[in-house]
């Protein structure tokens, strides 16, 4: 019976536990390139920018409607509950006045006659064609504005795309950094615990003091909270990456990659070259130029309110009138007319003047905005360039420090075992090694992000580096 119970327990474990373990191991493995690809596919902010571009493209055809002919069909049925009557003079009476002696009844004729025009039911249908001939330049300006709006939307989309690539790379490398920091803290804690074991052994044989033992215990106790914080930062970094990629919060992910130093051709460029590149390629600058062009064309539209407008209208229709509802095709009469109308604005309550003034002020504001943005980008580029040089120099400075710190710790542990140095020397060596490792991975993270930031600022961040 005991064997059967153990066998049943094993079967249940196979059925329920193994699928759960299998599911927990089903993770989405991400490289930097794969992360960028997912972000470009799933990020909601980028999808909204794509829809804005689609709206701008639709606006082009909408702008053409102002100069294209407008064709409309209409049908109208009208019933007169009471036909309006008109009183007119009786023209026959004065005309027959010379022969009044011969017609005695002429004197009894009324001086005015009451007459009604039309029948009870009127039915009309037809087509009307309206073609603008001249709109004071507003039609062409509107079309040019719509094209500029599309180009501005394209640049805005490109700016969001490059910004998303930068954010994805930042989140990915932040995960790598958090992963490395956890490993460094774990190793530091393992070294502190190994040191504590060594001190305890020496303490048990009287070769170490209570103070040495207490100091080693304090070091272990101090490193445990730091490891907990590092693990929490690790989880937060993965949560941020998952959000940027547009993944479900329950999606389990892992990353594959490592920090590597690579020479960058941007490091060989002068600051002035990078600043000029930013002014030429930065999507925000290009979008601003389109906005400035739009505000200039708005002035043209505002000026058109002072100019005459010319329209051609053609009407082709049929009309029938009856006192009953028995309409037939023979009852309809055809009408075919064309007219040219000229509209000359004279006074619109100062509305046109104020619109023109506002359009000119918007253009001047755009000029000030352009200068402000250019100055900001030049300053931002200078800061990013200096940050890149700083990150490069920091990496070169700390690249050998880890090996030196490891050797220093090895010698400190050996000398402590031989009794030629103190516990404080060992702890200082451990602290120096931990700082060297943290500085090393941090310098690599800063260097990689400085590379991405330079390309983002210059508008040349097309893909993962």
FIVEXLUM-651065 format. One record per residue: x, y, z of N, C-alpha, C in turn. Coordinates in steps of 0.02 Angstrom, whole numbers, padded with zeros to 5 digits, always signed. Example, Ala and Ser with C-alpha at 12.3 -4.5 7.8 and 13.67 -1.06 7.14 Angstrom:
<seros>
+00660-00284+00390+00615-00225+00390+00660-00165+00390;+00642-00112+00354+00684-00053+00357+00645+00002+00394;
</seros>
This chain:
<seros>
+00041-00061+00000+00000+00000+00000+00043+00063+00000;+00098+00060+00039+00143+00118+00041+00174+00130-00028;+00191+00076-00062+00219+00083-00130+00168+00114-00177;+00105+00095-00171+00053+00123-00215+00043+00198-00202;+00046+00217-00137+00038+00288-00120+00095+00330-00149;+00156+00303-00144+00213+00339-00172+00208+00344-00248;+00183+00290-00280+00176+00290-00353+00123+00341-00374;+00068+00345-00336+00015+00393-00352+00040+00464-00343;+00079+00476-00290+00107+00543-00279+00154+00562-00337;+00192+00514-00362+00237+00528-00418+00198+00544-00482;+00143+00508-00494+00101+00521-00553+00070+00590-00551;+00044+00609-00492+00014+00676-00484+00066+00731-00495;+00126+00719-00469+00179+00769-00480+00195+00776-00553;+00194+00720-00589+00208+00723-00661+00154+00761-00699;+00091+00752-00678+00035+00783-00714+00031+00858-00701;+00039+00877-00637+00026+00947-00617+00088+00990-00612;+00142+00962-00589+00201+01004-00575+00240+01017-00639;+00251+00964-00679+00292+00973-00738+00264+01023-00788;+00198+01024-00801+00173+01075-00847+00184+01145-00821;+00178+01153-00753+00188+01219-00725+00261+01241-00734;+00307+01194-00721+00378+01210-00731+00393+01225-00804;+00362+01186-00847+00373+01198-00919+00348+01267-00939;+00291+01288-00912+00264+01353-00929+00308+01409-00901;+00335+01399-00842+00376+01450-00812+00442+01460-00849;+00464+01408-00884+00526+01414-00921+00515+01441-00991;+00452+01451-01011+00437+01475-01078+00445+01551-01078;+00505+01575-01092+00520+01646-01091+00535+01671-01161;+00522+01735-01170+00539+01768-01233+00611+01793-01227;+00655+01764-01267+00726+01782-01265+00737+01841-01312;+00766+01894-01286+00773+01956-01324+00846+01974-01332;+00864+01989-01394+00926+02024-01408+00910+02098-01417;+00961+02139-01424+00948+02211-01434+00911+02222-01500;+00932+02187-01552+00899+02195-01618+00826+02172-01614;+00814+02116-01581+00746+02091-01574+00703+02139-01533;+00732+02169-01482+00696+02217-01441+00675+02278-01482;+00721+02303-01523+00704+02361-01565+00649+02342-01615;+00653+02283-01642+00603+02260-01690+00534+02257-01658;+00531+02228-01598+00466+02223-01563+00439+02292-01544;+00484+02336-01523+00462+02404-01505+00431+02440-01564;+00463+02434-01622+00438+02467-01682+00372+02437-01706;+00359+02374-01688+00297+02341-01708+00240+02354-01659;+00255+02359-01594+00202+02357-01543+00193+02422-01504;+00241+02468-01506+00236+02526-01462+00175+02569-01479;+00132+02584-01431+00071+02624-01445+00087+02695-01469;+00139+02725-01441+00156+02793-01462+00174+02797-01535;+00211+02748-01560+00229+02747-01631+00169+02734-01674;+00123+02691-01651+00062+02678-01690+00020+02741-01697;+00017+02781-01644-00021+02844-01648+00012+02892-01698;+00078+02894-01699+00112+02936-01748+00099+02913-01820;+00095+02848-01830+00079+02821-01896+00009+02841-01917;-00038+02841-01870-00106+02861-01886-00109+02936-01901;-00069+02976-01867-00067+03047-01882-00041+03059-01953;+00007+03019-01974+00031+03025-02042-00023+03006-02092;-00061+02953-02077-00116+02934-02121-00168+02990-02126;-00181+03024-02071-00228+03081-02072-00201+03137-02116;-00136+03150-02111-00106+03203-02152-00111+03186-02226;-00101+03123-02243-00107+03103-02313-00179+03112-02338;-00228+03095-02296-00298+03105-02315-00314+03179-02323;-00279+03221-02285-00291+03293-02291-00270+03322-02358;-00225+03288-02394-00205+03312-02460-00265+03311-02508;-00300+03255-02510-00358+03250-02555-00413+03297-02532;-00417+03307-02467-00467+03354-02442-00452+03425-02467;-00388+03444-02469-00371+03511-02491-00385+03521-02565;-00380+03469-02605-00395+03475-02677-00469+03491-02690;-00511+03474-02642-00583+03485-02653-00601+03559-02661;-00556+03604-02637-00572+03675-02642-00566+03701-02714;-00527+03667-02757-00519+03691-02825-00551+03645-02876;-00572+03586-02856-00604+03540-02902-00679+03556-02909;-00710+03537-02966-00782+03550-02974-00823+03510-02924;-00878+03540-02904-00924+03508-02857-00989+03492-02895;-01007+03429-02897-01067+03406-02932-01116+03378-02881;-01177+03404-02882-01227+03381-02834-01294+03370-02870;-01329+03319-02848-01396+03304-02874-01448+03324-02822;-01506+03344-02846-01558+03366-02800-01626+03347-02827;-01672+03337-02781-01742+03324-02798-01785+03359-02746;-01838+03391-02770-01879+03431-02724-01952+03424-02743;-01993+03410-02694-02066+03408-02704-02097+03459-02658;-02141+03501-02685-02172+03555-02647-02248+03553-02657;-02284+03555-02602-02357+03558-02604-02380+03624-02574;-02422+03660-02610-02448+03724-02587-02517+03713-02557;-02522+03722-02492-02586+03714-02459-02634+03771-02478;-02606+03829-02493-02646+03885-02518-02602+03925-02565;-02624+03930-02627-02584+03964-02677-02589+04039-02667;-02534+04072-02666-02532+04143-02654-02562+04181-02714;-02603+04232-02699-02637+04271-02751-02606+04340-02756;-02609+04367-02818-02580+04433-02831-02633+04477-02864;-02637+04539-02844-02685+04587-02872-02648+04631-02923;-02675+04633-02985-02644+04672-03039-02697+04716-03070;-02677+04771-03102-02726+04816-03136-02759+04779-03195;-02821+04799-03208-02859+04770-03264-02840+04810-03327;-02795+04783-03367-02771+04820-03426-02822+04823-03482;-02872+04779-03481-02921+04779-03535-02967+04841-03532;-02982+04863-03472-03030+04918-03464-03005+04982-03497;-02943+05004-03485-02920+05065-03519-02911+05054-03595;-02895+04992-03614-02886+04979-03685-02953+04983-03723;-03007+04963-03691-03073+04963-03724-03112+05027-03711;-03083+05075-03679-03118+05138-03661-03145+05174-03723;-03109+05176-03782-03136+05211-03841-03202+05183-03866;-03212+05120-03854-03275+05090-03879-03323+05076-03821;-03315+05111-03767-03358+05101-03708-03431+05114-03724;-03449+05166-03769-03521+05175-03784-03552+05114-03817;-03512+05077-03851-03538+05019-03886-03543+04958-03839;-03508+04961-03782-03509+04904-03735-03531+04931-03667;-03594+04930-03653-03617+04957-03588-03588+04918-03529;-03575+04854-03537-03551+04814-03480-03480+04832-03461;-03446+04873-03500-03376+04890-03485-03369+04928-03420;-03420+04968-03406-03417+05006-03344-03419+04962-03282;-03447+04902-03291-03453+04857-03233-03389+04815-03222;-03343+04819-03269-03280+04781-03260-03240+04812-03202;-03207+04770-03160-03167+04796-03103-03103+04828-03128;-03078+04875-03087-03015+04907-03105-02954+04863-03090;-02961+04815-03042-02906+04770-03024-02931+04698-03026;-02886+04654-03043-02902+04582-03049-02857+04542-03000;-02885+04496-02965-02848+04452-02919-02832+04387-02955;-02765+04371-02960-02743+04312-02997-02696+04270-02953;-02696+04205-02965-02650+04159-02931-02605+04127-02984;-02541+04116-02965-02491+04086-03010-02468+04019-02982;-02461+03970-03024-02437+03905-03003-02493+03857-02988;-02474+03794-02979-02521+03741-02961-02504+03715-02892;-02544+03670-02867-02536+03647-02798-02471+03608-02788;-02451+03565-02834-02392+03522-02825-02339+03539-02876;-02277+03545-02850-02220+03561-02893-02165+03510-02879;-02138+03480-02931-02086+03430-02924-02028+03449-02969;-01967+03454-02940-01907+03471-02978-01851+03422-02961;-01809+03407-03009-01748+03368-02997-01697+03387-03050;-01632+03377-03032-01580+03395-03079-01511+03391-03049;-01462+03418-03086-01391+03419-03067-01366+03490-03067;-01320+03504-03019-01288+03570-03015-01213+03561-03012;-01178+03594-03057-01105+03591-03060-01077+03660-03042;-01032+03660-02992-01000+03723-02971-00925+03716-02977;-00894+03762-03013-00821+03760-03024-00790+03827-03002;-00748+03826-02948-00713+03888-02931-00663+03906-02985;-00664+03968-03007-00617+03992-03059-00559+04031-03029;-00572+04067-02976-00519+04106-02943-00539+04117-02870;-00493+04098-02825-00506+04103-02753-00456+04149-02718;-00423+04191-02756-00375+04236-02726-00312+04203-02702;-00297+04143-02728-00236+04107-02708-00247+04060-02650;-00307+04060-02620-00319+04018-02561-00319+03944-02578;-00345+03925-02637-00349+03854-02655-00281+03822-02662;-00237+03854-02701-00170+03826-02711-00131+03827-02646;-00139+03880-02606-00104+03883-02541-00127+03827-02495;-00191+03811-02497-00216+03757-02455-00187+03690-02474;-00178+03679-02540-00148+03616-02563-00075+03612-02541;-00039+03667-02548+00031+03667-02526+00037+03656-02451;-00009+03683-02413-00010+03672-02340-00019+03598-02324;-00065+03566-02360-00078+03495-02346-00017+03452-02361;+00019+03468-02414+00081+03430-02429+00134+03443-02375;+00139+03505-02353+00187+03521-02300+00167+03486-02235;+00102+03482-02222+00080+03447-02161+00097+03373-02164;+00092+03344-02224+00111+03273-02230+00186+03264-02218;+00227+03309-02246+00299+03304-02235+00316+03314-02161;+00281+03360-02129+00293+03370-02057+00273+03309-02017;+00219+03276-02037+00198+03215-02002+00248+03159-02013;+00278+03156-02073+00329+03106-02086+00390+03117-02041;+00409+03180-02033+00466+03195-01989+00450+03182-01916;+00389+03195-01896+00369+03180-01827+00370+03106-01815;+00347+03067-01864+00350+02994-01858+00422+02970-01853;+00466+02999-01894+00537+02979-01891+00568+02998-01824;+00548+03056-01797+00574+03076-01732+00552+03027-01678;+00488+03007-01679+00464+02959-01630+00497+02891-01640;+00510+02873-01703+00543+02809-01716+00614+02808-01687;+00651+02862-01700+00719+02865-01673+00719+02869-01597;+00672+02906-01570+00668+02911-01497+00650+02844-01467;+00608+02805-01501+00590+02739-01476+00650+02692-01479;+00690+02696-01532+00750+02655-01536+00797+02672-01478;+00804+02737-01464+00847+02759-01408+00820+02733-01342;+00755+02740-01330+00726+02716-01267+00733+02640-01260;+00724+02605-01316+00731+02532-01313+00802+02512-01296;+00851+02544-01329+00921+02529-01314+00937+02547-01242;+00911+02603-01218+00923+02623-01149+00894+02572-01101;+00832+02549-01114+00800+02500-01070+00837+02433-01073;+00858+02413-01133+00894+02349-01140+00960+02351-01102;+00998+02404-01113+01063+02408-01078+01053+02419-01003;+00998+02450-00983+00983+02457-00912+00971+02388-00881;+00939+02343-00919+00930+02275-00895+00997+02239-00889;+01040+02249-00939+01107+02219-00935+01145+02247-00875;+01141+02313-00865+01175+02344-00809+01149+02317-00743;+01082+02313-00736+01053+02286-00674+01074+02214-00663;+01078+02177-00717+01099+02107-00713+01171+02101-00689;+01214+02144-00716+01283+02144-00695+01291+02166-00623;+01252+02216-00602+01257+02241-00534+01235+02186-00485;+01183+02149-00502+01162+02093-00459+01218+02042-00452;+01250+02027-00509+01306+01979-00507+01363+02005-00464;+01379+02070-00471+01433+02099-00430+01415+02097-00356;+01353+02115-00339+01333+02114-00269+01331+02043-00241;+01310+01995-00282+01311+01926-00259+01382+01902-00246;+01426+01920-00291+01495+01899-00281+01527+01934-00222;+01509+01998-00212+01535+02034-00154+01510+02002-00090;+01446+01982-00089+01419+01949-00029+01452+01882-00019;+01464+01844-00073+01498+01780-00067+01569+01788-00040;+01603+01841-00063+01670+01853-00038+01669+01873+00036;+01619+01913+00055+01614+01933+00125+01598+01873+00169;+01555+01828+00145+01539+01768+00184+01599+01721+00189;+01637+01716+00134+01698+01675+00136+01749+01705+00184;+01752+01772+00184+01797+01804+00231+01775+01793+00302;+01708+01794+00313+01682+01782+00380+01700+01711+00403;+01693+01663+00358+01712+01594+00376+01785+01590+00395;+01827+01625+00357+01899+01624+00371+01914+01655+00439;+01879+01711+00454+01889+01745+00519+01865+01700+00576;+01808+01667+00566+01781+01623+00619+01829+01567+00634;+01859+01539+00581+01907+01485+00592+01967+01510+00632;+01991+01569+00615+02047+01597+00653+02026+01616+00723;+01963+01639+00729+01938+01657+00796+01933+01596+00841;+01912+01540+00812+01904+01479+00852+01970+01452+00878;+02025+01468+00844+02090+01446+00868+02129+01501+00902;+02094+01558+00913+02124+01613+00950+02169+01657+00908;+02166+01651+00841+02209+01692+00798+02175+01756+00775;+02112+01766+00792+02075+01826+00774+02037+01851+00834;+02029+01917+00836+01996+01947+00894+01920+01950+00884;+01885+01966+00939+01812+01977+00934+01796+02034+00887;+01839+02085+00887+01827+02142+00844+01830+02122+00770;+01881+02080+00752+01886+02057+00683+01824+02017+00663;+01802+01973+00707+01742+01933+00693+01681+01977+00686;+01673+02026+00731+01616+02071+00728+01617+02113+00663;+01676+02137+00644+01682+02177+00583+01663+02136+00522;+01684+02074+00518+01666+02030+00462+01591+02017+00460;+01560+02008+00518+01488+01998+00520+01450+02060+00498;+01475+02118+00519+01442+02181+00498+01446+02190+00422;+01503+02171+00393+01511+02178+00321+01461+02134+00283;+01450+02073+00307+01401+02028+00276+01331+02058+00283;+01316+02083+00343+01249+02112+00355+01237+02174+00312;+01289+02213+00299+01281+02274+00258+01271+02257+00184;+01299+02203+00161+01294+02186+00090+01227+02155+00072;+01193+02124+00118+01129+02092+00103+01076+02141+00079;+01066+02199+00113+01017+02248+00087+01035+02275+00018;+01100+02283+00006+01121+02307-00059+01104+02257-00114;+01110+02193-00099+01091+02141-00147+01016+02141-00159;+00977+02151-00105+00904+02155-00112+00884+02213-00157;+00915+02271-00147+00901+02330-00189+00920+02317-00261;+00977+02284-00271+00999+02269-00339+00950+02224-00375;+00924+02174-00339+00874+02129-00370+00809+02166-00385;+00790+02212-00342+00729+02250-00355+00738+02296-00415;+00796+02327-00421+00810+02368-00480+00812+02326-00543;+00834+02265-00537+00835+02219-00593+00764+02205-00618;+00718+02192-00572+00648+02181-00592+00617+02244-00622;+00633+02302-00593+00606+02365-00620+00632+02378-00690;+00695+02362-00704+00722+02372-00771+00687+02329-00821;+00671+02267-00804+00636+02223-00850+00564+02245-00860;+00533+02272-00808+00465+02298-00815+00464+02357-00864;+00513+02401-00859+00518+02458-00905+00528+02433-00977;+00572+02385-00986+00584+02358-01054+00521+02327-01081;+00485+02290-01041+00423+02258-01064+00371+02311-01084;+00368+02366-01048+00320+02419-01064+00338+02453-01130;+00401+02468-01140+00423+02501-01202+00410+02457-01262;+00419+02392-01254+00409+02346-01310+00335+02333-01324;+00291+02358-01280+00219+02346-01290+00198+02275-01276;+00235+02240-01232+00219+02171-01216+00170+02168-01157;+00134+02114-01153+00089+02104-01097+00130+02099-01032;+00101+02124-00978+00139+02126-00915+00155+02057-00889;+00117+02005-00910+00130+01937-00888+00182+01901-00931;+00204+01934-00984+00254+01903-01027+00322+01899-00992;+00349+01839-00990+00414+01830-00959+00468+01836-01012;+00517+01878-00996+00570+01892-01044+00638+01881-01013;+00686+01867-01055+00756+01865-01035+00796+01896-01091;+00855+01922-01075+00895+01957-01124+00960+01921-01137;+00984+01928-01198+01047+01898-01217+01090+01955-01246;+01146+01968-01214+01190+02021-01236+01243+02034-01184;+01289+02077-01202+01341+02095-01155+01369+02163-01173;+01399+02194-01123+01431+02259-01135+01497+02248-01171;+01505+02284-01225+01568+02281-01261+01588+02351-01282;+01652+02364-01278+01677+02428-01300+01693+02424-01375;+01669+02474-01411+01682+02477-01483+01698+02549-01502;+01750+02557-01542+01767+02624-01565+01711+02652-01608;+01698+02716-01602+01643+02748-01637+01671+02804-01681;+01649+02806-01744+01674+02857-01789+01652+02927-01769;+01599+02932-01728+01579+02998-01704+01633+03028-01659;+01674+02985-01628+01727+03012-01586+01781+03046-01626;+01784+03035-01691+01834+03067-01733+01809+03131-01766;+01745+03147-01755+01717+03207-01784+01726+03266-01737;+01728+03326-01766+01730+03386-01726+01660+03405-01702;+01658+03444-01649+01593+03465-01623+01554+03504-01675;+01587+03548-01712+01552+03588-01763+01521+03544-01817;+01556+03489-01835+01529+03443-01885+01466+03409-01860;+01467+03388-01798+01409+03354-01770+01350+03403-01762;+01365+03465-01744+01311+03515-01738+01280+03530-01805;+01321+03537-01857+01294+03548-01924+01252+03488-01947;+01275+03428-01930+01237+03368-01948+01169+03368-01914;+01168+03389-01851+01105+03392-01814+01056+03442-01846;+01081+03500-01867+01038+03550-01898+01012+03528-01966;+01048+03483-01998+01028+03459-02065+00983+03397-02062;+00995+03354-02014+00961+03289-02013+00910+03281-01958;+00911+03321-01907+00866+03310-01851+00793+03315-01873;+00752+03263-01862+00682+03265-01885+00642+03324-01856;+00657+03342-01794+00621+03398-01764+00634+03464-01802;+00696+03472-01825+00713+03532-01864+00676+03532-01931;+00677+03474-01964+00643+03469-02029+00568+03479-02022;+00539+03452-01969+00467+03463-01957+00453+03536-01943;+00498+03570-01907+00488+03641-01892+00492+03683-01956;+00535+03665-02002+00538+03701-02066+00472+03695-02104;+00442+03636-02101+00376+03627-02134+00323+03669-02099;+00327+03672-02033+00278+03714-01996+00287+03787-02014;+00348+03808-02022+00360+03878-02042+00332+03891-02111;+00340+03844-02156+00312+03851-02224+00236+03855-02221;+00206+03816-02176+00133+03816-02170+00109+03884-02146;+00142+03912-02095+00121+03978-02070+00129+04032-02123;+00177+04024-02166+00185+04073-02220+00128+04068-02270;+00107+04008-02286+00051+04000-02332-00016+04020-02300;-00020+04016-02235-00081+04040-02201-00089+04115-02212;-00033+04151-02217-00037+04222-02233-00069+04232-02301;-00051+04190-02349-00081+04194-02416-00156+04183-02413;-00177+04134-02374-00249+04120-02367-00285+04180-02335;-00254+04209-02284-00284+04267-02251-00288+04326-02298;-00238+04334-02341-00239+04389-02390-00294+04379-02442;-00310+04316-02457-00361+04303-02507-00430+04328-02486;-00440+04340-02422-00505+04366-02399-00519+04436-02424;-00466+04472-02445-00475+04539-02472-00486+04539-02548;-00475+04481-02580-00478+04479-02653-00544+04450-02677;-00565+04469-02739-00627+04442-02766-00621+04368-02782;-00678+04335-02786-00680+04263-02801-00730+04253-02858;-00712+04208-02904-00751+04197-02964-00771+04124-02968;-00837+04112-02982-00864+04045-02984-00905+04036-03049;-00903+03976-03075-00946+03955-03131-00995+03903-03105;-01059+03914-03120-01110+03867-03097-01156+03850-03156;-01167+03785-03165-01211+03760-03217-01266+03717-03185;-01328+03730-03206-01385+03694-03177-01423+03660-03234;-01436+03595-03226-01474+03556-03274-01530+03522-03235;-01594+03544-03249-01648+03520-03206-01713+03512-03246;-01760+03477-03214-01827+03466-03242-01878+03489-03190;-01934+03520-03216-01986+03546-03172-02054+03526-03199;-02098+03506-03153-02167+03488-03171-02214+03515-03117;-02276+03536-03139-02326+03563-03092-02393+03533-03108;-02429+03510-03056-02496+03483-03064-02536+03497-03000;-02604+03496-03010-02648+03503-02953-02661+03436-02920;-02639+03381-02952-02646+03315-02921-02575+03284-02917;-02573+03219-02901-02509+03186-02893-02493+03138-02950;-02526+03145-03004-02517+03099-03060-02466+03127-03109;-02403+03132-03086-02350+03158-03128-02329+03105-03180;-02314+03128-03239-02287+03085-03292-02228+03122-03324;-02191+03087-03364-02132+03117-03394-02150+03175-03441;-02209+03172-03469-02229+03226-03515-02242+03291-03478;-02251+03288-03412-02265+03348-03373-02202+03389-03360;-02143+03360-03369-02081+03393-03350-02054+03435-03407;-02029+03493-03388-01996+03538-03435-01922+03545-03416;-01879+03543-03465-01807+03544-03453-01782+03616-03448;-01734+03626-03401-01700+03689-03394-01625+03679-03393;-01587+03719-03430-01515+03711-03435-01484+03780-03435;-01452+03799-03379-01426+03867-03372-01354+03865-03346;-01316+03916-03362-01248+03926-03337-01241+03998-03316;-01200+04008-03263-01191+04076-03239-01121+04083-03210;-01093+04141-03217-01029+04159-03185-01043+04212-03133;-01021+04197-03072-01034+04244-03017-00968+04271-02990;-00966+04334-02977-00908+04368-02949-00926+04393-02879;-00886+04373-02829-00897+04394-02760-00840+04440-02740;-00859+04501-02722-00809+04552-02702-00821+04570-02630;-00775+04551-02585-00783+04570-02514-00772+04645-02505;-00818+04676-02470-00812+04748-02458-00801+04762-02383;-00843+04735-02341-00834+04745-02269-00861+04684-02233;-00818+04655-02190-00837+04595-02152-00827+04604-02077;-00838+04665-02055-00833+04679-01984-00762+04672-01957;-00712+04692-01996-00641+04689-01977-00615+04618-01968;-00655+04569-01986-00633+04499-01976-00573+04483-02019;-00573+04502-02082-00518+04486-02127-00454+04521-02105;-00459+04583-02083-00399+04619-02061-00366+04585-02002;-00407+04564-01953-00379+04532-01894-00351+04463-01910;-00382+04427-01955-00355+04362-01975-00287+04370-02009;-00281+04422-02049-00217+04434-02083-00163+04453-02032;-00181+04495-01983-00133+04513-01932-00111+04452-01890;-00158+04410-01873-00142+04350-01835-00096+04303-01874;-00109+04296-01939-00067+04252-01980+00004+04278-01983;+00013+04344-01990+00081+04372-01991+00116+04364-01924;+00079+04371-01870+00108+04362-01804+00128+04289-01792;+00086+04242-01816+00103+04171-01810+00168+04155-01846;+00178+04187-01904+00240+04175-01941+00300+04203-01904;+00292+04262-01874+00348+04290-01836+00363+04249-01774;+00310+04222-01743+00321+04178-01685+00358+04116-01706;+00342+04090-01765+00376+04030-01790+00450+04044-01803;+00466+04104-01825+00537+04122-01835+00574+04122-01768;+00542+04150-01717+00572+04150-01650+00579+04079-01624;+00528+04037-01637+00531+03968-01614+00587+03930-01649;+00596+03944-01713+00650+03911-01750+00718+03928-01720;+00729+03991-01704+00793+04010-01674+00802+03977-01606;+00748+03975-01567+00752+03944-01501+00768+03870-01506;+00735+03836-01552+00747+03764-01560+00818+03751-01585;+00841+03791-01633+00908+03783-01659+00960+03792-01604;+00951+03844-01564+00998+03856-01509+00997+03799-01460;+00936+03774-01446+00931+03718-01398+00964+03655-01424;+00956+03642-01489+00987+03582-01517+01063+03588-01519;+01089+03648-01534+01161+03658-01533+01189+03646-01463;+01153+03673-01413+01176+03662-01344+01171+03588-01324;+01116+03557-01343+01106+03487-01327+01159+03443-01360;+01177+03460-01422+01229+03423-01457+01297+03431-01423;+01311+03491-01401+01375+03502-01366+01379+03462-01302;+01324+03461-01264+01323+03422-01202+01331+03347-01217;+01296+03322-01268+01301+03251-01285+01371+03233-01310;+01402+03279-01348+01469+03266-01373+01519+03262-01315;+01514+03309-01268+01559+03308-01210+01546+03247-01166;+01482+03227-01162+01466+03168-01123+01496+03105-01155;+01496+03103-01221+01526+03047-01256+01601+03044-01243;+01635+03101-01247+01706+03102-01233+01721+03083-01161;+01678+03106-01116+01687+03089-01045+01678+03014-01034;+01626+02985-01064+01613+02913-01055+01671+02872-01084;+01698+02894-01140+01754+02858-01170+01815+02860-01125;+01830+02919-01098+01888+02925-01054+01878+02887-00988;+01817+02886-00963+01803+02848-00901+01813+02774-00912;+01792+02748-00970+01802+02677-00983+01876+02661-00987;+01913+02702-01023+01985+02689-01030+02020+02692-00962;+01993+02733-00918+02024+02740-00852+02011+02680-00807;+01952+02649-00813+01934+02595-00767+01942+02526-00799;+01963+02523-00862+01965+02458-00897+02013+02409-00864;+02067+02433-00832+02115+02389-00801+02106+02383-00725;+02060+02422-00698+02054+02425-00625+02027+02360-00596;+01984+02323-00631+01955+02263-00603+02009+02210-00592;+02052+02200-00641+02105+02150-00633+02152+02169-00576;+02168+02233-00570+02211+02254-00515+02178+02244-00447;+02112+02260-00444+02077+02251-00381+02070+02177-00362;+02060+02134-00411+02056+02062-00397+02122+02036-00369;+02177+02058-00400+02242+02037-00376+02256+02064-00306;+02235+02127-00294+02245+02156-00227+02205+02117-00174;+02145+02096-00190+02106+02057-00142+02137+01989-00130;+02162+01958-00183+02194+01893-00174+02254+01898-00127;+02294+01949-00137+02353+01959-00094+02333+01975-00022;+02278+02015-00015+02256+02033+00052+02231+01972+00090;+02193+01928+00057+02170+01867+00089+02228+01821+00108;+02276+01815+00063+02333+01772+00077+02374+01799+00135;+02385+01864+00135+02425+01894+00188+02388+01891+00255;+02321+01896+00253+02284+01891+00316+02289+01821+00345;+02285+01771+00301+02293+01702+00325+02362+01691+00356;+02413+01725+00328+02480+01718+00355+02493+01763+00414;+02445+01809+00428+02452+01852+00485+02495+01913+00474;+02507+01931+00411+02550+01989+00397+02511+02053+00385;+02444+02050+00382+02404+02111+00379+02341+02102+00420;+02297+02152+00420+02239+02152+00463+02175+02137+00424;+02122+02126+00463+02056+02115+00434+02033+02177+00396;+02052+02236+00419+02033+02298+00385+02061+02300+00314;+02122+02274+00305+02151+02273+00237+02110+02229+00190;+02085+02173+00217+02044+02128+00176+01978+02162+00157;+01946+02193+00206+01882+02226+00192+01891+02284+00143;+01944+02322+00151+01957+02377+00104+01969+02350+00033;+02003+02294+00028+02015+02264-00038+01951+02239-00069;+01907+02210-00028+01842+02188-00054+01800+02247-00078;+01800+02300-00039+01763+02360-00058+01791+02390-00123;+01856+02391-00129+01888+02418-00189+01870+02376-00251;+01869+02310-00242+01850+02267-00299+01778+02278-00319;+01734+02282-00270+01663+02294-00286+01654+02361-00323;+01687+02413-00299+01683+02479-00332+01712+02475-00402;+01767+02439-00411+01797+02434-00477+01751+02399-00526;+01719+02345-00504+01673+02310-00548+01612+02352-00565;+01585+02387-00515+01527+02431-00528+01546+02488-00574;+01605+02517-00563+01627+02572-00607+01638+02547-00678;+01662+02486-00685+01676+02459-00751+01611+02450-00791;+01561+02416-00762+01499+02405-00799+01461+02471-00809;+01466+02515-00760+01432+02580-00767+01464+02621-00823;+01531+02618-00829+01564+02656-00882+01546+02628-00951;+01539+02562-00956+01518+02533-01020+01446+02553-01037;+01402+02554-00987+01333+02575-00999+01331+02648-01021;+01369+02691-00987+01370+02762-01006+01399+02772-01075;+01450+02733-01093+01480+02740-01159+01431+02719-01214;+01398+02663-01204+01350+02640-01254+01293+02691-01263;+01266+02715-01208+01211+02763-01213+01234+02830-01241;+01297+02848-01229+01324+02909-01259+01327+02902-01335;+01344+02843-01360+01344+02830-01432+01274+02838-01461;+01225+02808-01428+01156+02813-01452+01131+02885-01447;+01149+02920-01394+01124+02988-01385+01151+03034-01439;+01214+03026-01458+01242+03068-01512+01204+03058-01577;+01188+02996-01593+01152+02983-01655+01080+03006-01651;+01049+03001-01592+00981+03025-01585+00978+03101-01593;+01026+03135-01564+01026+03208-01568+01039+03233-01639;+01079+03195-01676+01094+03215-01745+01043+03188-01795;+00994+03149-01771+00942+03123-01816+00966+03067-01861;+01017+03029-01839+01044+02975-01881+01037+02908-01848;+00994+02902-01798+00985+02837-01763+00933+02797-01801;+00954+02756-01848+00909+02718-01891+00896+02648-01865;+00944+02620-01828+00938+02551-01806+00982+02541-01745;+00980+02480-01718+01023+02463-01661+01095+02462-01684;+01139+02488-01641+01210+02491-01658+01244+02424-01644;
</seros>
